[in-house]
Amino acid sequence: MSKNNYTNHSNHLENHDSDNFSKTGYSNSRLDAHFVCTSNPKLSFDAMTIVGNLNKNSAKKLSDFMSLDPQIRLWDILQTKFKAKALQEKVYIEYDKVKADTWDRRNMRVEFNPNKLTHDEMLWLKHNIIDYMEDDGFTRLDLAFDFEDDLSDYYALSEKALKRTVFFGTTGKAETKYFGSRDSNRFIRIYNKKKERKENADVDVSAEHLWRVEIELKRDMVDYWNNCFNDLHILKPAWATLESLKEQAMVYLLLHEESKWGELHRNSRRKYKQIIQEISSIDLTDLMKSTLKDNEENLQKQINFWQRKFEFWK
């Protein structure tokens, strides 16, 4: 990127709050009746990984620049590889030509959370690091939906089997839930964001509740970020409302013992998934879809910014 273009983009972004750059705000969609007790979520990209290739000349230039810039901590430096962290450890950078050639993949990777970067830091990262890469693209995008509601009793249900891991707090209530495999192309986290901020950053949140639904997309699922949970339901099942004690017991068991799904016949699995949906007055994915649709254009502009298509804030 030329210096003039860099200056123009810097001036362009300075007219906009950096928080608005990364957070798309509340959805204005009209809600269905069963959402009256649920707040509209805030939506943002919470993590990004961009990979690309450095040619020999670019690798030398970038290595020389990084070894001198005080904002970068460089280590594991060889002629064909290096690792670095930049901008107060907020950005991780790795280059390894030998490994890339061996595994037939791109040789440079940059990982960061755009929510933690100011607009000046974004421009610095784009101009000084990412623009050196060729054939670059995303291999990870995390969509984060922040709700000012208690989501401890919500469950993710999919047409496909989802491994579930739950961590409970001292009160006995669930505080973190994982759905799916960490190695899969889509991994879902539901967790108490208010507690996490308090413990990790000692930040008090004024809202009574703050919970996050985070959808981590990797590899080919990144291309479907705006259509990534059509098969998913995030539900609050009222299992005690079932008239049949047998069905109450079975639904409760399936909600709390994920392995029991595998013991059911296919028809029984379909039956109980249907029951769980019917006894859930709230499906957060409907609200998440409408929020995503309302903010899709803005989120796409963020992706375009990192991929050299400068269309931000028309």
Short mmCIF file of the C-alpha atoms (twelve columns), coordinates in Angstrom:
data_MODEL
# 
_entry.id   MODEL 
# 
loop_
_atom_site.group_PDB 
_atom_site.id 
_atom_site.type_symbol 
_atom_site.label_atom_id 
_atom_site.label_alt_id 
_atom_site.label_comp_id 
_atom_site.label_asym_id 
_atom_site.label_seq_id 
_atom_site.Cartn_x 
_atom_site.Cartn_y 
_atom_site.Cartn_z 
_atom_site.pdbx_PDB_model_num 
ATOM 1   C CA . MET A 1   0.000   0.000   0.000  1 
ATOM 2   C CA . SER A 2   1.366   3.464   -0.843 1 
ATOM 3   C CA . LYS A 3   1.951   6.056   1.855  1 
ATOM 4   C CA . ASN A 4   -0.769  8.292   0.375  1 
ATOM 5   C CA . ASN A 5   -3.313  5.483   0.477  1 
ATOM 6   C CA . TYR A 6   -2.319  4.683   4.040  1 
ATOM 7   C CA . THR A 7   -2.854  8.330   5.033  1 
ATOM 8   C CA . ASN A 8   -6.232  8.459   3.294  1 
ATOM 9   C CA . HIS A 9   -7.440  5.337   5.075  1 
ATOM 10  C CA . SER A 10  -6.160  6.684   8.380  1 
ATOM 11  C CA . ASN A 11  -8.072  9.935   7.911  1 
ATOM 12  C CA . HIS A 12  -11.114 7.980   6.797  1 
ATOM 13  C CA . LEU A 13  -11.174 5.898   9.979  1 
ATOM 14  C CA . GLU A 14  -10.423 8.790   12.310 1 
ATOM 15  C CA . ASN A 15  -13.931 10.072  11.635 1 
ATOM 16  C CA . HIS A 16  -15.392 6.974   13.262 1 
ATOM 17  C CA . ASP A 17  -15.285 5.662   16.781 1 
ATOM 18  C CA . SER A 18  -12.917 2.679   16.979 1 
ATOM 19  C CA . ASP A 19  -15.452 0.750   19.037 1 
ATOM 20  C CA . ASN A 20  -17.968 1.087   16.216 1 
ATOM 21  C CA . PHE A 21  -15.334 -0.362  13.894 1 
ATOM 22  C CA . SER A 22  -15.409 -3.663  15.720 1 
ATOM 23  C CA . LYS A 23  -18.826 -3.771  17.386 1 
ATOM 24  C CA . THR A 24  -21.936 -3.526  15.278 1 
ATOM 25  C CA . GLY A 25  -24.321 -2.581  18.043 1 
ATOM 26  C CA . TYR A 26  -27.802 -3.722  18.852 1 
ATOM 27  C CA . SER A 27  -30.159 -5.203  16.320 1 
ATOM 28  C CA . ASN A 28  -33.236 -3.115  15.549 1 
ATOM 29  C CA . SER A 29  -35.293 -6.009  14.283 1 
ATOM 30  C CA . ARG A 30  -38.836 -6.327  15.481 1 
ATOM 31  C CA . LEU A 31  -38.923 -9.302  17.837 1 
ATOM 32  C CA . ASP A 32  -41.393 -12.130 17.974 1 
ATOM 33  C CA . ALA A 33  -43.568 -12.379 21.065 1 
ATOM 34  C CA . HIS A 34  -41.475 -15.061 22.725 1 
ATOM 35  C CA . PHE A 35  -38.423 -12.784 22.763 1 
ATOM 36  C CA . VAL A 36  -39.960 -10.151 25.033 1 
ATOM 37  C CA . CYS A 37  -37.762 -11.158 27.978 1 
ATOM 38  C CA . THR A 38  -34.555 -11.390 25.981 1 
ATOM 39  C CA . SER A 39  -32.328 -8.437  25.125 1 
ATOM 40  C CA . ASN A 40  -31.018 -7.797  21.638 1 
ATOM 41  C CA . PRO A 41  -27.390 -8.966  21.463 1 
ATOM 42  C CA . LYS A 42  -24.356 -6.925  20.546 1 
ATOM 43  C CA . LEU A 43  -22.472 -8.558  17.697 1 
ATOM 44  C CA . SER A 44  -18.810 -8.461  16.738 1 
ATOM 45  C CA . PHE A 45  -15.976 -10.461 15.244 1 
ATOM 46  C CA . ASP A 46  -14.031 -11.493 18.334 1 
ATOM 47  C CA . ALA A 47  -11.079 -13.344 16.797 1 
ATOM 48  C CA . MET A 48  -9.495  -13.474 13.366 1 
ATOM 49  C CA . THR A 49  -6.735  -15.538 11.777 1 
ATOM 50  C CA . ILE A 50  -5.327  -14.476 8.415  1 
ATOM 51  C CA . VAL A 51  -2.863  -16.649 6.510  1 
ATOM 52  C CA . GLY A 52  -0.870  -15.896 3.388  1 
ATOM 53  C CA . ASN A 53  2.490   -16.307 1.711  1 
ATOM 54  C CA . LEU A 54  5.649   -14.252 2.057  1 
ATOM 55  C CA . ASN A 55  7.994   -14.394 -0.896 1 
ATOM 56  C CA . LYS A 56  11.728  -14.347 -0.189 1 
ATOM 57  C CA . ASN A 57  12.083  -10.603 -0.659 1 
ATOM 58  C CA . SER A 58  9.056   -9.748  1.505  1 
ATOM 59  C CA . ALA A 59  10.206  -12.124 4.237  1 
ATOM 60  C CA . LYS A 60  13.573  -10.349 4.413  1 
ATOM 61  C CA . LYS A 61  11.989  -6.876  4.468  1 
ATOM 62  C CA . LEU A 62  9.443   -7.839  7.112  1 
ATOM 63  C CA . SER A 63  12.039  -9.541  9.299  1 
ATOM 64  C CA . ASP A 64  14.278  -6.462  9.152  1 
ATOM 65  C CA . PHE A 65  11.369  -4.162  10.009 1 
ATOM 66  C CA . MET A 66  10.188  -6.333  12.881 1 
ATOM 67  C CA . SER A 67  13.654  -6.596  14.408 1 
ATOM 68  C CA . LEU A 68  13.806  -2.799  14.751 1 
ATOM 69  C CA . ASP A 69  10.233  -1.785  15.595 1 
ATOM 70  C CA . PRO A 70  9.767   -1.343  19.376 1 
ATOM 71  C CA . GLN A 71  6.140   -2.478  19.155 1 
ATOM 72  C CA . ILE A 72  7.234   -5.993  18.173 1 
ATOM 73  C CA . ARG A 73  8.759   -8.773  20.280 1 
ATOM 74  C CA . LEU A 74  10.534  -11.216 17.989 1 
ATOM 75  C CA . TRP A 75  11.867  -14.701 18.797 1 
ATOM 76  C CA . ASP A 76  12.698  -18.090 17.255 1 
ATOM 77  C CA . ILE A 77  14.413  -16.272 14.387 1 
ATOM 78  C CA . LEU A 78  16.037  -18.201 11.538 1 
ATOM 79  C CA . GLN A 79  16.459  -17.481 7.847  1 
ATOM 80  C CA . THR A 80  13.226  -19.279 6.974  1 
ATOM 81  C CA . LYS A 81  11.137  -18.706 10.111 1 
ATOM 82  C CA . PHE A 82  10.256  -16.339 12.933 1 
ATOM 83  C CA . LYS A 83  7.621   -15.795 15.596 1 
ATOM 84  C CA . ALA A 84  6.506   -12.470 17.013 1 
ATOM 85  C CA . LYS A 85  3.985   -10.630 19.130 1 
ATOM 86  C CA . ALA A 86  3.042   -7.037  18.442 1 
ATOM 87  C CA . LEU A 87  1.027   -4.134  19.854 1 
ATOM 88  C CA . GLN A 88  1.314   -5.020  23.542 1 
ATOM 89  C CA . GLU A 89  1.004   -8.757  22.839 1 
ATOM 90  C CA . LYS A 90  -2.370  -8.294  21.113 1 
ATOM 91  C CA . VAL A 91  -1.201  -9.743  17.787 1 
ATOM 92  C CA . TYR A 92  0.567   -13.065 17.169 1 
ATOM 93  C CA . ILE A 93  2.627   -13.512 13.986 1 
ATOM 94  C CA . GLU A 94  4.310   -16.662 12.717 1 
ATOM 95  C CA . TYR A 95  6.297   -17.373 9.552  1 
ATOM 96  C CA . ASP A 96  7.693   -20.830 8.714  1 
ATOM 97  C CA . LYS A 97  8.595   -21.541 5.102  1 
ATOM 98  C CA . VAL A 98  9.958   -25.066 5.670  1 
ATOM 99  C CA . LYS A 99  6.864   -26.254 7.507  1 
ATOM 100 C CA . ALA A 100 4.605   -24.647 4.896  1 
ATOM 101 C CA . ASP A 101 6.438   -26.316 2.010  1 
ATOM 102 C CA . THR A 102 6.339   -29.666 3.809  1 
ATOM 103 C CA . TRP A 103 2.608   -29.513 4.497  1 
ATOM 104 C CA . ASP A 104 1.673   -27.647 1.295  1 
ATOM 105 C CA . ARG A 105 0.114   -24.692 3.075  1 
ATOM 106 C CA . ARG A 106 0.670   -20.951 3.295  1 
ATOM 107 C CA . ASN A 107 3.739   -19.865 5.224  1 
ATOM 108 C CA . MET A 108 2.566   -16.934 7.371  1 
ATOM 109 C CA . ARG A 109 -0.176  -16.602 9.968  1 
ATOM 110 C CA . VAL A 110 -1.476  -13.562 11.873 1 
ATOM 111 C CA . GLU A 111 -3.887  -13.944 14.811 1 
ATOM 112 C CA . PHE A 112 -5.668  -11.109 16.639 1 
ATOM 113 C CA . ASN A 113 -8.879  -9.907  18.252 1 
ATOM 114 C CA . PRO A 114 -10.111 -6.805  16.373 1 
ATOM 115 C CA . ASN A 115 -12.102 -5.682  19.422 1 
ATOM 116 C CA . LYS A 116 -8.844  -5.100  21.306 1 
ATOM 117 C CA . LEU A 117 -7.250  -2.934  18.616 1 
ATOM 118 C CA . THR A 118 -7.693  0.807   18.171 1 
ATOM 119 C CA . HIS A 119 -8.230  2.110   14.646 1 
ATOM 120 C CA . ASP A 120 -4.598  3.299   14.553 1 
ATOM 121 C CA . GLU A 121 -3.423  -0.162  15.568 1 
ATOM 122 C CA . MET A 122 -5.582  -1.751  12.880 1 
ATOM 123 C CA . LEU A 123 -4.044  0.495   10.250 1 
ATOM 124 C CA . TRP A 124 -0.540  -0.208  11.568 1 
ATOM 125 C CA . LEU A 125 -1.152  -3.962  11.442 1 
ATOM 126 C CA . LYS A 126 -2.655  -3.815  7.960  1 
ATOM 127 C CA . HIS A 127 0.044   -1.559  6.503  1 
ATOM 128 C CA . ASN A 128 3.131   -2.986  8.214  1 
ATOM 129 C CA . ILE A 129 2.372   -6.710  8.481  1 
ATOM 130 C CA . ILE A 130 -0.596  -8.071  6.548  1 
ATOM 131 C CA . ASP A 131 0.045   -6.160  3.314  1 
ATOM 132 C CA . TYR A 132 3.318   -8.049  2.892  1 
ATOM 133 C CA . MET A 133 1.394   -11.290 2.376  1 
ATOM 134 C CA . GLU A 134 0.242   -12.675 -0.969 1 
ATOM 135 C CA . ASP A 135 -2.672  -15.049 -1.543 1 
ATOM 136 C CA . ASP A 136 -3.987  -14.119 1.892  1 
ATOM 137 C CA . GLY A 137 -7.328  -15.099 3.382  1 
ATOM 138 C CA . PHE A 138 -9.127  -15.958 6.594  1 
ATOM 139 C CA . THR A 139 -8.861  -19.373 8.226  1 
ATOM 140 C CA . ARG A 140 -10.676 -18.418 11.426 1 
ATOM 141 C CA . LEU A 141 -13.480 -16.015 12.327 1 
ATOM 142 C CA . ASP A 142 -15.264 -15.892 15.683 1 
ATOM 143 C CA . LEU A 143 -18.750 -14.389 15.837 1 
ATOM 144 C CA . ALA A 144 -19.577 -13.117 19.331 1 
ATOM 145 C CA . PHE A 145 -23.153 -12.367 20.423 1 
ATOM 146 C CA . ASP A 146 -23.330 -10.603 23.808 1 
ATOM 147 C CA . PHE A 147 -26.635 -10.873 25.696 1 
ATOM 148 C CA . GLU A 148 -27.567 -8.963  28.840 1 
ATOM 149 C CA . ASP A 149 -29.435 -12.049 30.052 1 
ATOM 150 C CA . ASP A 150 -28.668 -15.128 32.121 1 
ATOM 151 C CA . LEU A 151 -27.960 -17.957 29.663 1 
ATOM 152 C CA . SER A 152 -26.931 -20.559 32.240 1 
ATOM 153 C CA . ASP A 153 -29.975 -22.719 31.424 1 
ATOM 154 C CA . TYR A 154 -29.595 -22.613 27.626 1 
ATOM 155 C CA . TYR A 155 -28.515 -25.555 25.497 1 
ATOM 156 C CA . ALA A 156 -27.263 -25.859 21.928 1 
ATOM 157 C CA . LEU A 157 -29.101 -28.438 19.853 1 
ATOM 158 C CA . SER A 158 -28.140 -29.379 16.306 1 
ATOM 159 C CA . GLU A 159 -29.271 -31.777 13.614 1 
ATOM 160 C CA . LYS A 160 -25.824 -33.332 14.036 1 
ATOM 161 C CA . ALA A 161 -24.433 -34.759 17.259 1 
ATOM 162 C CA . LEU A 162 -22.610 -32.166 19.368 1 
ATOM 163 C CA . LYS A 163 -20.156 -33.066 22.085 1 
ATOM 164 C CA . ARG A 164 -21.003 -31.022 25.187 1 
ATOM 165 C CA . THR A 165 -18.755 -29.926 28.066 1 
ATOM 166 C CA . VAL A 166 -20.129 -27.894 30.989 1 
ATOM 167 C CA . PHE A 167 -18.236 -26.126 33.776 1 
ATOM 168 C CA . PHE A 168 -20.137 -25.127 36.910 1 
ATOM 169 C CA . GLY A 169 -19.458 -22.282 39.319 1 
ATOM 170 C CA . THR A 170 -19.458 -22.277 43.110 1 
ATOM 171 C CA . THR A 171 -23.203 -21.598 43.108 1 
ATOM 172 C CA . GLY A 172 -23.871 -24.826 41.225 1 
ATOM 173 C CA . LYS A 173 -25.018 -22.985 38.087 1 
ATOM 174 C CA . ALA A 174 -23.398 -23.541 34.717 1 
ATOM 175 C CA . GLU A 175 -20.927 -20.787 33.808 1 
ATOM 176 C CA . THR A 176 -19.288 -22.139 30.648 1 
ATOM 177 C CA . LYS A 177 -20.625 -24.558 28.046 1 
ATOM 178 C CA . TYR A 178 -18.809 -25.938 25.022 1 
ATOM 179 C CA . PHE A 179 -20.664 -27.570 22.145 1 
ATOM 180 C CA . GLY A 180 -18.797 -29.480 19.460 1 
ATOM 181 C CA . SER A 181 -15.156 -30.427 19.081 1 
ATOM 182 C CA . ARG A 182 -12.340 -27.873 19.310 1 
ATOM 183 C CA . ASP A 183 -10.827 -29.366 16.158 1 
ATOM 184 C CA . SER A 184 -14.040 -29.111 14.145 1 
ATOM 185 C CA . ASN A 185 -14.871 -26.357 11.660 1 
ATOM 186 C CA . ARG A 186 -17.493 -24.938 14.046 1 
ATOM 187 C CA . PHE A 187 -17.130 -24.777 17.812 1 
ATOM 188 C CA . ILE A 188 -19.708 -23.104 20.088 1 
ATOM 189 C CA . ARG A 189 -19.106 -21.505 23.467 1 
ATOM 190 C CA . ILE A 190 -21.737 -20.098 25.837 1 
ATOM 191 C CA . TYR A 191 -20.227 -18.468 28.899 1 
ATOM 192 C CA . ASN A 192 -20.625 -15.886 31.635 1 
ATOM 193 C CA . LYS A 193 -18.845 -12.904 30.100 1 
ATOM 194 C CA . LYS A 194 -19.420 -10.700 33.128 1 
ATOM 195 C CA . LYS A 195 -17.533 -13.114 35.375 1 
ATOM 196 C CA . GLU A 196 -14.798 -13.613 32.791 1 
ATOM 197 C CA . ARG A 197 -14.185 -9.869  32.548 1 
ATOM 198 C CA . LYS A 198 -14.083 -9.545  36.309 1 
ATOM 199 C CA . GLU A 199 -11.616 -12.420 36.748 1 
ATOM 200 C CA . ASN A 200 -9.319  -11.763 33.782 1 
ATOM 201 C CA . ALA A 201 -9.337  -7.990  33.511 1 
ATOM 202 C CA . ASP A 202 -10.802 -6.897  36.841 1 
ATOM 203 C CA . VAL A 203 -13.507 -4.981  34.944 1 
ATOM 204 C CA . ASP A 204 -16.907 -4.463  36.530 1 
ATOM 205 C CA . VAL A 205 -19.907 -4.701  34.198 1 
ATOM 206 C CA . SER A 206 -22.871 -2.525  35.159 1 
ATOM 207 C CA . ALA A 207 -25.464 -4.858  33.609 1 
ATOM 208 C CA . GLU A 208 -26.975 -7.470  35.915 1 
ATOM 209 C CA . HIS A 209 -26.065 -10.194 33.411 1 
ATOM 210 C CA . LEU A 210 -23.678 -10.405 30.477 1 
ATOM 211 C CA . TRP A 211 -23.392 -13.727 28.659 1 
ATOM 212 C CA . ARG A 212 -21.726 -14.496 25.354 1 
ATOM 213 C CA . VAL A 213 -22.606 -16.963 22.614 1 
ATOM 214 C CA . GLU A 214 -19.443 -17.406 20.574 1 
ATOM 215 C CA . ILE A 215 -19.303 -19.305 17.295 1 
ATOM 216 C CA . GLU A 216 -15.762 -20.185 16.253 1 
ATOM 217 C CA . LEU A 217 -15.501 -20.866 12.523 1 
ATOM 218 C CA . LYS A 218 -12.442 -22.433 10.932 1 
ATOM 219 C CA . ARG A 219 -11.251 -23.534 7.508  1 
ATOM 220 C CA . ASP A 220 -14.067 -23.874 4.934  1 
ATOM 221 C CA . MET A 221 -16.754 -22.729 7.413  1 
ATOM 222 C CA . VAL A 222 -15.202 -19.246 7.371  1 
ATOM 223 C CA . ASP A 223 -16.715 -18.704 3.924  1 
ATOM 224 C CA . TYR A 224 -20.180 -19.283 5.421  1 
ATOM 225 C CA . TRP A 225 -19.838 -16.890 8.373  1 
ATOM 226 C CA . ASN A 226 -23.127 -15.183 7.449  1 
ATOM 227 C CA . ASN A 227 -24.968 -18.501 7.168  1 
ATOM 228 C CA . CYS A 228 -23.233 -20.667 9.744  1 
ATOM 229 C CA . PHE A 229 -25.934 -21.853 12.145 1 
ATOM 230 C CA . ASN A 230 -29.016 -22.790 10.141 1 
ATOM 231 C CA . ASP A 231 -28.919 -26.261 11.705 1 
ATOM 232 C CA . LEU A 232 -28.471 -24.893 15.231 1 
ATOM 233 C CA . HIS A 233 -30.939 -24.119 18.029 1 
ATOM 234 C CA . ILE A 234 -29.975 -22.472 21.326 1 
ATOM 235 C CA . LEU A 235 -32.853 -23.277 23.623 1 
ATOM 236 C CA . LYS A 236 -34.086 -22.954 27.179 1 
ATOM 237 C CA . PRO A 237 -36.130 -26.156 27.588 1 
ATOM 238 C CA . ALA A 238 -38.855 -26.104 30.252 1 
ATOM 239 C CA . TRP A 239 -38.627 -29.857 30.837 1 
ATOM 240 C CA . ALA A 240 -40.804 -29.704 33.985 1 
ATOM 241 C CA . THR A 241 -43.795 -28.585 31.892 1 
ATOM 242 C CA . LEU A 242 -44.103 -32.001 30.237 1 
ATOM 243 C CA . GLU A 243 -47.121 -33.923 31.480 1 
ATOM 244 C CA . SER A 244 -45.457 -37.323 31.235 1 
ATOM 245 C CA . LEU A 245 -43.040 -38.036 34.083 1 
ATOM 246 C CA . LYS A 246 -41.227 -40.476 31.808 1 
ATOM 247 C CA . GLU A 247 -40.667 -37.770 29.203 1 
ATOM 248 C CA . GLN A 248 -39.614 -35.304 31.917 1 
ATOM 249 C CA . ALA A 249 -37.007 -37.751 33.173 1 
ATOM 250 C CA . MET A 250 -35.747 -38.610 29.705 1 
ATOM 251 C CA . VAL A 251 -35.445 -34.979 28.567 1 
ATOM 252 C CA . TYR A 252 -33.667 -34.029 31.800 1 
ATOM 253 C CA . LEU A 253 -31.255 -36.942 31.330 1 
ATOM 254 C CA . LEU A 254 -30.511 -36.031 27.713 1 
ATOM 255 C CA . LEU A 255 -29.885 -32.396 28.625 1 
ATOM 256 C CA . HIS A 256 -27.418 -33.306 31.355 1 
ATOM 257 C CA . GLU A 257 -25.818 -36.505 30.028 1 
ATOM 258 C CA . GLU A 258 -24.764 -35.969 26.417 1 
ATOM 259 C CA . SER A 259 -23.606 -39.573 25.976 1 
ATOM 260 C CA . LYS A 260 -27.187 -40.845 26.398 1 
ATOM 261 C CA . TRP A 261 -28.134 -39.478 22.978 1 
ATOM 262 C CA . GLY A 262 -25.912 -42.143 21.438 1 
ATOM 263 C CA . GLU A 263 -27.884 -44.893 23.167 1 
ATOM 264 C CA . LEU A 264 -31.160 -43.887 21.532 1 
ATOM 265 C CA . HIS A 265 -32.570 -45.243 18.293 1 
ATOM 266 C CA . ARG A 266 -32.557 -42.709 15.461 1 
ATOM 267 C CA . ASN A 267 -36.336 -42.271 15.654 1 
ATOM 268 C CA . SER A 268 -36.154 -41.687 19.413 1 
ATOM 269 C CA . ARG A 269 -33.423 -39.080 18.968 1 
ATOM 270 C CA . ARG A 270 -35.600 -37.266 16.452 1 
ATOM 271 C CA . LYS A 271 -38.582 -37.483 18.810 1 
ATOM 272 C CA . TYR A 272 -36.792 -36.005 21.806 1 
ATOM 273 C CA . LYS A 273 -35.103 -33.263 19.812 1 
ATOM 274 C CA . GLN A 274 -38.563 -32.268 18.619 1 
ATOM 275 C CA . ILE A 275 -39.908 -32.344 22.186 1 
ATOM 276 C CA . ILE A 276 -37.043 -30.157 23.424 1 
ATOM 277 C CA . GLN A 277 -37.763 -27.593 20.719 1 
ATOM 278 C CA . GLU A 278 -41.493 -27.616 21.507 1 
ATOM 279 C CA . ILE A 279 -40.978 -26.980 25.254 1 
ATOM 280 C CA . SER A 280 -38.538 -24.118 24.612 1 
ATOM 281 C CA . SER A 281 -40.335 -20.791 24.360 1 
ATOM 282 C CA . ILE A 282 -37.112 -19.049 23.329 1 
ATOM 283 C CA . ASP A 283 -34.735 -20.013 20.527 1 
ATOM 284 C CA . LEU A 284 -31.831 -17.577 20.614 1 
ATOM 285 C CA . THR A 285 -30.722 -18.506 17.111 1 
ATOM 286 C CA . ASP A 286 -33.762 -16.750 15.620 1 
ATOM 287 C CA . LEU A 287 -32.670 -13.548 17.333 1 
ATOM 288 C CA . MET A 288 -29.031 -14.142 16.392 1 
ATOM 289 C CA . LYS A 289 -29.972 -14.611 12.729 1 
ATOM 290 C CA . SER A 290 -31.928 -11.357 12.626 1 
ATOM 291 C CA . THR A 291 -29.074 -9.512  14.357 1 
ATOM 292 C CA . LEU A 292 -26.578 -10.979 11.904 1 
ATOM 293 C CA . LYS A 293 -28.737 -9.997  8.940  1 
ATOM 294 C CA . ASP A 294 -29.086 -6.427  10.229 1 
ATOM 295 C CA . ASN A 295 -25.303 -6.104  10.592 1 
ATOM 296 C CA . GLU A 296 -24.121 -8.256  7.696  1 
ATOM 297 C CA . GLU A 297 -23.096 -5.352  5.473  1 
ATOM 298 C CA . ASN A 298 -20.985 -3.753  8.182  1 
ATOM 299 C CA . LEU A 299 -19.314 -7.048  9.093  1 
ATOM 300 C CA . GLN A 300 -18.516 -7.691  5.429  1 
ATOM 301 C CA . LYS A 301 -16.829 -4.283  5.259  1 
ATOM 302 C CA . GLN A 302 -14.593 -5.313  8.129  1 
ATOM 303 C CA . ILE A 303 -13.586 -8.453  6.233  1 
ATOM 304 C CA . ASN A 304 -12.975 -6.397  3.101  1 
ATOM 305 C CA . PHE A 305 -10.721 -4.016  5.024  1 
ATOM 306 C CA . TRP A 306 -8.319  -6.811  5.932  1 
ATOM 307 C CA . GLN A 307 -8.479  -8.240  2.403  1 
ATOM 308 C CA . ARG A 308 -7.425  -5.034  0.628  1 
ATOM 309 C CA . LYS A 309 -10.935 -3.985  -0.444 1 
ATOM 310 C CA . PHE A 310 -11.216 -0.639  1.265  1 
ATOM 311 C CA . GLU A 311 -14.936 0.034   1.521  1 
ATOM 312 C CA . PHE A 312 -15.247 1.012   5.176  1 
ATOM 313 C CA . TRP A 313 -17.772 3.572   6.301  1 
ATOM 314 C CA . LYS A 314 -19.174 4.817   3.031  1 
# 
